[in-house]
């Protein structure tokens, strides 16, 4: 059991017998009243979203998750296949289990799959991933990184703002926490 003030975005909690992933947290204080936490939760098994308010002293049960290193193999329709790097077992996850992680997956990319009682419940992507630019405006000679950015579509379909000097085929480092451009990667 943990207090709700210790929760972080991405944690999985057990609430009323169901697993929920924490999507967002807000600490709110009203005049002359105790503060409370407003949490947006998403059901792991059913995908149902709900908003719940907790008093700052409330306790919730944090789910115990087993994490295994896997390699993303391929997508077949709405199913995405991963291989455990130690046992070579393959596991298939739907788009609802992956969420935004799907925009950061490349073939042979390493991710951690989270399991609860032997059932996959989510994916943990690395903080930084390198992705190739597939579509963008032509680069400008002499443009600097501080100039106004332009839009670029990456190989996974993720759209980010990048400096004007970058061109199609360049590889960029992306922060998966907020989907932002970090730097150009030399290949």
N, C-alpha and C positions, 0 to 999 in steps of 0.2 A: 504494500500500500504506500502511495506517495501523496503528498498534498498537491492540490491543483496548481499551486504557485511554482512547483518544480517541473510541471509539464512543459514540453517543447513541441513545436510544430514537427510533425512526422512521427511522434510517439504513438504507440498502439495501446489502447486501454480496454479493459473489460467492464462493460456497463450493462446492467440488467441481463447478463448472460450472453451478450453479443460483443464482438470485437469492433472497435471503432478507431479510425486513424484521426489524429488531431490535424485539422486543416489550418486553423488560425486561432489565435488567442488574443484577447484584449483584456487588460486590467482596467476596470472602471470604478470610479469613486463618485458617489453622490454626496451632496452636502449633508453634513451631520449624520452620516450613515457609514456603516462598514463597507469596505470595498468588496467587489465581487469580480469574478472572472467570467467573461463571455467566451465560450468555446464553440467553434464550428467543427462538427465531427462528421465523418463519412464512414458508413458501415463497410467493413472489409468484405463480407460475404454477399451482401445484397446491394451495395452501392447507394443506399439511402442516406441523404444528408440531413442533418438536424443541427439545431443550435441549442446549447444547454448553458444555463447560468449556474455557477458554483459560488458559494461563499469562500472567501480566501482561506478559511481553515478546513474546508472539506477535504476528504481523502478519497482517492480513487485507486482501483487496482490496475497496476500497469501489467500488460501482458508480457510473459516471458517468451522471447523470440530466439530461435536458433538461426544463425546466419551462415550461409554457405557461399563460397566463391564460385561463380559460374561464368560461362562465356556465351554471349548471344550468337546464335547460329543463323536463324532465318525467320521470316514471317510468312505465314500461310493464311491469307485472309485476315481475320481479326485475332487469330492465335499467333503467339510469338514463342519460338522454341529456344530454350537455353540448355546448356550442358554443364553438369557439375564437373569441375576441373579435377577433382580427386577420384570420384567413382565413375565418371563418364555416363552417368544416368542423365536422361533428357527429361525436362519438365516443360510443359506448355502453359503459358499464362495468357489470359485475355486482356483486352485493352483497358478494361475497368480496373484491373489489378496494377497496371503499369502507370496510368495517368500521364503526367508530363514527362516521366522518365523515357517514354517512347521517343520523344524529340531529341534525346541524347544518346540513343543506341545506334551503334554501327556494327556491321558484321565483324565477329571475332572480338568485340569489345567486352571487357570484363566488368561485371556487376555482381553485387551481393543480393541473393534472394533471401528474404526473411520467411521463416517457417514458424507456425504455431501448431503444436501437436502433430507434426508431420505434414501439415497442409500449407502450401505456399500462400502468403498473405500480402506480399509486396516486394518491391525492388528498391535497393539502395544503390544509386549511381555514384561514381566518383565525383568529387567536388569540381574538378576541371576535366573537360574532354576536348580533344582536338577534332575539328570538323572542317570539311572542305567547302568553299563557297561555290555554289552551282549557278546562281543568278545574281547579278548586280549591274549597276551602271558602269560604264568604262571608267578606269582609274584616271586620276589627274596627275600629271608630272608636277613635282614640286609641292604637292599637297602635304600637309603635315598632320600628325595625329591629333592636333588641337583644333583643326578646322572643323566646320560643321559636318556631322556624320551623314552617311547615306544608308539606305536599306539594302540588306543582302539576304538572300535565301540560301540556307545551307543544305548539305546533302541529305539531311534527315527531314527537311521541311521546316525547320525552325527559322524564323525570321528575326534578325537582329540588326542593330545599328552599328556600322563599322566606319573607320576612317576612310576618307575619299581615295587614298592612294591604293587601296586593296582592289584586286581584280579577280575575275572568275578563275578558279583553280588554286587560289591561295588557301593555305590552311590557317585557321584561327583557333585560339584557345577560348573556350566558353565556360563561364561560371554557371554550373547547373542549379545553384540555389536560386538565382534570379534570371537566368537566361541571358546574361549580358556578355558583351565582348570584353576580353581581358587583354590579349596581345596577339600579334602575328607570330606564327610558328615557322621557323626555317625548316625546310624539308631537305 
